[in-house]
């Protein structure tokens, strides 16, 4: 029960800033993390030195992929947390 109170308190403080703000912040942070992981993976898988054009294409592709994945994860996180919040509120009534 105390766990639910903590969740409600934290979620209400995040929720008041709005869905778009939550998704934008989550996308930026998530995209940076995913981008770093993808670039590390590319250098591990392709130890051959890149020329500038290949490196540019690789970075652009990784940025595109990381933004899409992070945006999807942020949107799903908002939906999941908001659904959990609504369910806890209904149980209290």
C-alpha positions as a Python dict, from the first residue, in 0.01 Angstrom:
ca = {
    (1, 'X'): (0, 0, 0),
    (2, 'X'): (284, 239, 83),
    (3, 'X'): (436, 152, -254),
    (4, 'X'): (121, 280, -426),
    (5, 'X'): (131, 606, -228),
    (6, 'X'): (492, 662, -334),
    (7, 'X'): (407, 587, -696),
    (8, 'X'): (107, 824, -693),
    (9, 'X'): (313, 1103, -538),
    (10, 'X'): (596, 1066, -791),
    (11, 'X'): (367, 1020, -1089),
    (12, 'X'): (150, 1320, -1000),
    (13, 'X'): (459, 1541, -985),
    (14, 'X'): (571, 1418, -1330),
    (15, 'X'): (222, 1416, -1475),
    (16, 'X'): (157, 1783, -1396),
    (17, 'X'): (418, 1885, -1656),
    (18, 'X'): (221, 1708, -1928),
    (19, 'X'): (246, 1416, -2163),
    (20, 'X'): (442, 1594, -2437),
    (21, 'X'): (705, 1720, -2195),
    (22, 'X'): (746, 1368, -2050),
    (23, 'X'): (780, 1212, -2394),
    (24, 'X'): (1026, 1475, -2520),
    (25, 'X'): (1251, 1442, -2215),
    (26, 'X'): (1233, 1063, -2229),
    (27, 'X'): (1310, 1063, -2599),
    (28, 'X'): (1615, 1287, -2561),
    (29, 'X'): (1763, 1089, -2272),
    (30, 'X'): (1675, 752, -2423),
    (31, 'X'): (1806, 848, -2767),
    (32, 'X'): (2142, 950, -2622),
    (33, 'X'): (2177, 621, -2435),
    (34, 'X'): (2070, 414, -2736),
    (35, 'X'): (2293, 617, -2969),
    (36, 'X'): (2598, 554, -2751),
    (37, 'X'): (2521, 183, -2741),
    (38, 'X'): (2469, 163, -3118),
    (39, 'X'): (2792, 348, -3195),
    (40, 'X'): (2984, 125, -2954),
    (41, 'X'): (2830, -179, -3119),
    (42, 'X'): (2926, -55, -3465),
    (43, 'X'): (3287, 2, -3368),
    (44, 'X'): (3301, -341, -3206),
    (45, 'X'): (3143, -522, -3502),
    (46, 'X'): (3333, -321, -3767),
    (47, 'X'): (3686, -273, -3635),
    (48, 'X'): (3799, -154, -3979),
    (49, 'X'): (3856, 224, -3986),
    (50, 'X'): (3571, 412, -4151),
    (51, 'X'): (3608, 679, -4413),
    (52, 'X'): (3428, 1007, -4342),
    (53, 'X'): (3129, 931, -4566),
    (54, 'X'): (3068, 588, -4407),
    (55, 'X'): (3104, 736, -4060),
    (56, 'X'): (2851, 1010, -4142),
    (57, 'X'): (2602, 757, -4278),
    (58, 'X'): (2652, 534, -3977),
    (59, 'X'): (2597, 815, -3729),
    (60, 'X'): (2290, 945, -3916),
    (61, 'X'): (2140, 595, -3928),
    (62, 'X'): (2208, 543, -3559),
    (63, 'X'): (2057, 879, -3465),
    (64, 'X'): (1743, 799, -3663),
    (65, 'X'): (1710, 452, -3506),
    (66, 'X'): (1778, 577, -3153),
    (67, 'X'): (1520, 858, -3176),
    (68, 'X'): (1250, 623, -3303),
    (69, 'X'): (1319, 360, -3037),
    (70, 'X'): (1341, 616, -2756),
    (71, 'X'): (1021, 794, -2863),
    (72, 'X'): (833, 465, -2874),
    (73, 'X'): (967, 366, -2531),
    (74, 'X'): (876, 705, -2382),
    (75, 'X'): (524, 690, -2522),
    (76, 'X'): (475, 337, -2388),
    (77, 'X'): (616, 439, -2051),
    (78, 'X'): (369, 728, -2025),
    (79, 'X'): (76, 504, -2121),
    (80, 'X'): (178, 229, -1879),
    (81, 'X'): (238, 464, -1586),
    (82, 'X'): (-79, 663, -1648),
    (83, 'X'): (-284, 343, -1671),
    (84, 'X'): (-130, 221, -1343),
    (85, 'X'): (-209, 557, -1182),
    (86, 'X'): (-573, 545, -1295),
    (87, 'X'): (-612, 186, -1172),
    (88, 'X'): (-473, 273, -828),
    (89, 'X'): (-704, 573, -807),
    (90, 'X'): (-1006, 352, -896),
    (91, 'X'): (-911, 97, -629),
    (92, 'X'): (-905, 369, -364),
    (93, 'X'): (-1265, 467, -433),
}
